[in-house]
Amino acid sequence: MVDVQWWRSDYDDQVHAFRGEQASKEYGEALCEHSVPTSKITCSDEGRRCMACLLMVGDLLAEQHDATWRAS
């Protein structure tokens, strides 16, 4: 399972995917490289999601699954 948290950035009002280990750092960096101080992160997944983060999480999920199911 991909270990990300979907949190809203007060800088751009978008919900970004942050890795789980980002929680205790002074700055959080989303998968899309959006960087924001933790004081400007709202621990809410409500709002418009960052398209780049969505695509990156999708890629991570695809890498974890066996793609040979289409080979038959």
QUIDASUL-V163540 format. One record per run of one state. SS is the DSSP state (@ for helix, = for strand, . for the rest). FROM is the first residue (numbers start at 1). TO is the last residue. If there is no record, write none. Layout:
BEGIN
ss->SS from->FROM to->TO
ss->SS from->FROM to->TO
END
This chain:
BEGIN
ss->. from->1 to->3
ss->= from->4 to->9
ss->. from->10 to->13
ss->= from->14 to->19
ss->@ from->20 to->24
ss->. from->25 to->26
ss->= from->27 to->30
ss->. from->31 to->34
ss->= from->35 to->37
ss->@ from->38 to->40
ss->= from->41 to->42
ss->. from->43 to->47
ss->= from->48 to->49
ss->. from->50 to->50
ss->@ from->51 to->64
ss->. from->65 to->66
ss->@ from->67 to->70
ss->. from->71 to->72
END
